[in-house]
Amino acid sequence: MIRKSIATAMITAAAAVGTAGCSGETPGDSPSVGPITSVADVPAGPFDDSGLIAQVQRRNVTAIVETVRMRGGDDDDILAALIAGKAETEWLSGSSNGAPGDLQDIYGWWFRYNLAVDSTEAVVAATHSFMDVATTVTGNKNDPVAHSLAVQHADPRRYDEKYHFPREGAAAEAAYREALPSAQAALEELANE
């Protein structure tokens, strides 16, 4: 999440510089005429607006998709893994949940791998753990959010929503439902490449 904060700060600074550069208009100047576009006019993609963060997210999503396929998983399994990764960490391995020195793998669990915390190998290892648990879960495949949550709740590490979502008022089911469109879009985008 620190990367996202840095990216947000850089974007804010760039916007402030751009605003200051445009403030040379004098009263009475008419605004330029042209097409007006807003953020709402641009369809949102599944990855972050920051090029660097989007590159890391795309790399991690690709690792998840390839690992699940290698394990014999289908698109439902891939979607469940993508939903969990998006909801828990925004597809960024090595984020902190707010506790000092407490890093999370891409599915929101305490990071306990002997690997670089933000490496592709760490994402692959975490995805193998997710798939190990997924093989024990039956049903719910017609509802990818319910399936994703069922896998997380079946994990023997004991899913504690207060650890995964320490923010007041945040709830796993809401976060997973919110992650669904991004996960679907990411899977579709990678399939079309």
C-alpha positions in Angstrom: 0.0 0.0 0.0 3.0 2.3 0.5 3.7 2.2 -3.3 0.1 3.3 -3.9 0.6 6.2 -1.4 3.8 7.3 -3.2 2.1 7.1 -6.6 -0.8 9.1 -5.2 1.6 11.8 -3.8 3.4 12.0 -7.2 0.2 12.4 -9.1 -1.1 15.0 -6.6 2.2 17.0 -7.0 2.0 16.8 -10.8 -1.6 18.1 -10.7 -0.6 21.0 -8.4 2.3 22.0 -10.8 -0.1 21.8 -13.7 -2.7 23.9 -12.0 -0.2 26.5 -11.0 1.1 26.7 -14.6 -2.5 27.2 -15.9 -3.3 30.0 -13.5 -2.0 32.7 -15.7 -5.4 33.5 -17.1 -6.7 37.0 -16.5 -10.2 37.9 -15.6 -12.4 38.1 -18.7 -10.4 35.5 -20.7 -12.7 33.0 -22.2 -12.1 29.4 -21.5 -10.8 27.4 -24.5 -13.4 25.6 -26.5 -13.0 21.9 -27.1 -14.1 18.5 -26.0 -14.5 18.1 -22.3 -13.5 14.7 -20.9 -13.6 13.6 -17.4 -12.5 10.5 -15.5 -16.0 9.1 -15.9 -15.6 9.3 -19.7 -12.6 6.9 -19.6 -13.4 3.3 -18.9 -11.5 2.1 -15.9 -9.0 -0.7 -16.5 -8.3 -3.5 -14.0 -4.9 -2.2 -13.1 -3.7 0.9 -11.3 -3.4 4.3 -13.0 0.3 4.5 -12.1 2.4 2.8 -14.8 4.9 1.2 -12.3 2.2 -0.1 -10.0 0.1 -1.4 -13.0 3.2 -3.2 -14.3 3.7 -5.0 -11.0 0.0 -5.8 -10.8 0.0 -7.2 -14.3 3.0 -9.3 -13.6 1.4 -10.7 -10.4 -1.9 -11.3 -12.1 -0.1 -13.2 -14.9 1.7 -15.3 -12.3 -1.6 -16.1 -10.6 -3.2 -17.1 -13.9 -0.3 -19.2 -15.0 0.1 -21.0 -11.7 -3.6 -21.8 -11.4 -3.6 -23.2 -15.0 -0.5 -25.2 -14.2 -2.3 -26.7 -11.3 -5.2 -27.8 -13.5 -7.5 -25.0 -12.4 -10.2 -23.6 -14.7 -11.4 -20.0 -15.1 -13.5 -20.3 -12.0 -10.4 -21.1 -9.9 -8.5 -18.3 -11.6 -11.3 -15.8 -10.9 -11.4 -16.9 -7.2 -7.7 -16.4 -6.8 -7.8 -13.0 -8.7 -10.7 -11.8 -6.5 -8.8 -12.7 -3.3 -5.6 -11.1 -4.5 -7.3 -7.9 -5.5 -9.5 -7.6 -2.4 -6.7 -8.4 0.0 -3.7 -6.5 -1.4 -4.6 -4.9 -4.7 -2.4 -7.6 -6.3 0.7 -6.3 -4.5 2.6 -8.8 -2.5 4.5 -7.5 0.4 2.1 -4.8 1.5 1.5 -4.0 5.2 -1.9 -4.3 6.9 -0.9 -1.4 9.1 1.0 -3.3 11.8 4.7 -2.3 11.8 6.9 -5.0 10.2 4.0 -7.2 9.4 3.9 -7.9 5.7 1.3 -9.8 3.7 1.5 -12.2 0.8 -0.7 -11.5 -2.2 -3.7 -13.2 -0.5 -3.4 -11.2 2.7 -1.7 -13.8 4.9 1.4 -13.1 7.0 4.3 -13.4 4.7 6.2 -16.5 5.7 8.2 -17.4 2.6 12.0 -17.5 2.2 11.6 -15.3 -0.9 11.8 -11.7 -1.9 8.5 -10.3 -0.6 7.6 -8.5 -3.8 8.9 -11.2 -6.2 7.0 -13.2 -8.8 8.2 -16.3 -6.9 6.4 -15.1 -3.8 3.2 -14.7 -5.7 3.6 -18.2 -7.2 4.2 -19.7 -3.8 1.2 -18.0 -2.3 -0.9 -19.1 -5.2 0.2 -22.7 -4.7 -1.0 -22.3 -1.1 -4.3 -20.9 -2.2 -4.8 -23.8 -4.7 -3.9 -26.4 -2.0 -6.8 -25.1 0.0 -9.1 -24.6 -3.0 -8.9 -28.4 -3.7 -10.6 -29.0 -0.3 -13.5 -26.6 -1.0 -16.6 -27.9 -2.9 -19.5 -25.9 -4.3 -19.9 -22.2 -4.7 -18.2 -22.1 -8.1 -21.2 -20.5 -9.6 -20.6 -17.5 -7.3 -16.9 -16.6 -7.7 -17.0 -14.2 -4.7 -18.5 -16.9 -2.4 -16.0 -19.5 -3.8 -13.0 -17.1 -3.2 -14.1 -16.4 0.4 -14.8 -20.1 1.0 -11.2 -20.9 0.0 -9.9 -18.2 2.3 -12.1 -19.3 5.2 -11.1 -23.0 4.7 -7.4 -22.2 5.0 -5.9 -23.9 8.1 -4.1 -20.6 9.0 -7.6 -19.5 10.2 -8.9 -16.5 8.3 -9.3 -13.6 10.7 -11.2 -10.7 9.0 -9.8 -8.2 11.6 -6.3 -9.0 10.5 -7.1 -9.0 6.8 -9.3 -5.9 7.0 -8.2 -3.9 10.0 -9.9 -0.7 8.9 -13.0 0.1 10.8 -16.2 -0.8 8.9 -14.3 -2.8 6.3 -15.6 -6.3 5.6 -14.3 -9.1 3.5 -17.5 -9.9 1.6 -17.9 -6.2 0.5 -14.2 -6.0 -0.5 -14.4 -9.3 -2.4 -17.7 -8.2 -4.2 -16.0 -4.9 -5.1 -13.0 -6.8 -6.5 -15.0 -9.0 -8.8 -15.3 -6.6 -11.8 -11.5 -5.9 -11.7 -10.7 -9.6 -11.5 -13.0 -10.4 -14.5 -11.5 -7.5 -16.5 -8.0 -8.6 -15.7 -8.7 -12.2 -16.7 -10.4 -11.0 -20.0 -7.5 -8.6 -20.8 -4.9 -11.3 -20.3 -6.9 -13.8 -22.4 -7.0 -11.3 -25.3 -3.3 -10.7 -25.4 
